[in-house]
Amino acid sequence: MAVETAAYTEQTDVQRDITEMVRQFVDEQIIPNAEHYDHEDSFPEPIVEQMKELGLFGVTIPEEYGGMGLDLTTYAMIVEELSRGWISISGVVNTHFIGSYLLMKFGTDEQKSHFLPKMATGEIRAAFSLSEPEVGSDVQGIKSSARQGEDGSWELNGQKMWVTNGLGSSVVFVLMKTDPKAEPAYKGMTCFITEKEPWKEVNEGDYAGLTVPPKIKKMGYKGVESTELVYDGYRCPPERVLGGGEEGVGQGFVQMMDALEVGRVNVAARGVGIAQRALELALRYSQERKTFGKPIAAHQAIQFKLADMATKIEAARLVTRKAARLKDAGERSDLEAGMAKLLASETGKECVEECFRIHGGYGYSKEYEIERLYRDAPLLLIGEGTSEIQRMVIGKKLLQRHKI
Ligand SMILES: Cc1cc2nc3c(=O)[nH]c(=O)nc-3n(C[C@H](O)[C@H](O)[C@H](O)COP(=O)(O)OP(=O)(O)OC[C@H]3O[C@@H](n4cnc5c(N)ncnc54)[C@H](O)[C@@H]3O)c2cc1C
């Protein structure tokens, strides 16, 4: 039951067609099966295979590389729909999307033609790795490092943390320190395109020196794996420095922060999607459940909850699409992406909590979908920068733009 708040749509024909197609896929394939994969904490392989057939791994990849060539705004609409079904499914494509963005924007021609066609079909999937056991928000504090040998190849060492798709991916875009003495520190960082065997814990041969410890056990966001990655003498040829062996060295931090802007729009869209699902569940349950002789939806206190949920979702959706449109127009959108991520992720959590309250005791039962949403929603407050970090970005940008 998708809830339309108004007949007016700001979508183009292409956007409407593709979101309707994805919505149908979500209603038929994702929502009925999410509980099973969540409960088992197993990778939803059959759903992912269907997503490959639908072309969902290549939405933003240019047609010349086999993708659909659509923009970030359309992608955000798709992610909203997928997340309405289950945010773990959007997690399977999210880091892949960030990796393809990095290649499209900063990759050499050889890097693009080597990776993008296989990424467009989903034959290979990408992960994105900044965080470490001791570092998340303060990215400039990473300790993992890479040193160039006399033959030009790089040796990578260090431990990465919280890598979504860390085991099933074939390629990881990883940030390493390449000049520990650089001032400021961000100028001494480089992004490496590290290849690996998918689903293999210990890599050998060309990929020796990269191991994937057992997946991290989580409260929610099940099905898609989050892992550590251990680089221990992993060799990376110079042509796998993002942007090329000479041009790309020292550019990693700037490249990754650019990618985080689109990543934040992506997380914002996930917040809107999970909030939308919470509203749908609340609307249905509140008309079914009766107290004091009438459906609880007839009590004004419940109607106010529904009204607040719908209003906040609409606002979060609009700011998310605005941030996406700015990026599509080639504008810097860090302020807007920060606002979208902050508002939509907080809206996701608030709407899920309100829906949980509306379900009374049944909200606490695993029989009801809201229980899964309640465990999934908090992730959105953390990933791609916490709410505190978004407020820091927004505050800094506001003062820059309005300096007296
Ligand atoms: C399920 C999951 C999947 C993830 N996937 C990925 C991934 O694919 N790739 C990846 O690189 N990372 C990933 N992450 C990591 C995520 O990006 C980090 O957890 C996040 O950036 C926060 O970092 P941290 O956990 O180290 O918290 P910390 O940085 O240690 O922060 C702890 C607390 O302090 C607050 N804080 C920190 N600095 C300040 C400050 N200056 N002022 C005020 N408050 C502050 C934070 O907001 C937070 O509340 C994932 C995390 C999770 C949980």
The ligand as a Gaussian input file, in Angstrom:
#p B3LYP/6-31G(d) Opt

LIG

0 1
 C       26.286000      -1.073000       9.637000
 C       27.369000      -0.088000       9.281000
 C       27.845000      -0.048000       7.982000
 C       28.896000       0.826000       7.656000
 N       29.420000       0.799000       6.382000
 C       30.549000       1.503000       6.125000
 C       31.204000       1.373000       4.856000
 O       30.732000       0.670000       3.957000
 N       32.370000       2.035000       4.663000
 C       32.923000       2.831000       5.631000
 O       33.973000       3.412000       5.387000
 N       32.315000       2.999000       6.832000
 C       31.143000       2.344000       7.107000
 N       30.534000       2.483000       8.326000
 C       31.167000       3.297000       9.355000
 C       30.447000       4.603000       9.619000
 O       30.652000       5.486000       8.546000
 C       30.971000       5.150000      10.960000
 O       30.489000       4.298000      11.981000
 C       30.523000       6.571000      11.204000
 O       31.176000       7.458000      10.319000
 C       30.805000       7.027000      12.643000
 O       32.112000       6.753000      12.999000
 P       32.436000       5.975000      14.383000
 O       31.541000       4.812000      14.466000
 O       33.892000       5.740000      14.436000
 O       32.025000       6.991000      15.511000
 P       32.976000       8.120000      16.137000
 O       33.597000       8.918000      15.069000
 O       33.861000       7.472000      17.133000
 O       31.888000       9.017000      16.897000
 C       31.301000       8.616000      18.134000
 C       30.288000       9.689000      18.567000
 O       30.928000      10.940000      18.722000
 C       30.304000      11.896000      17.895000
 N       31.312000      12.846000      17.403000
 C       32.482000      12.531000      16.758000
 N       33.171000      13.647000      16.486000
 C       32.425000      14.689000      16.957000
 C       32.599000      16.121000      16.999000
 N       33.649000      16.702000      16.431000
 N       31.637000      16.878000      17.593000
 C       30.529000      16.288000      18.127000
 N       30.313000      14.941000      18.139000
 C       31.255000      14.168000      17.556000
 C       29.653000      11.125000      16.761000
 O       28.586000      11.855000      16.155000
 C       29.186000       9.912000      17.526000
 O       27.981000      10.216000      18.183000
 C       29.432000       1.678000       8.648000
 C       28.902000       1.659000       9.953000
 C       27.881000       0.799000      10.271000
 C       27.346000       0.780000      11.681000

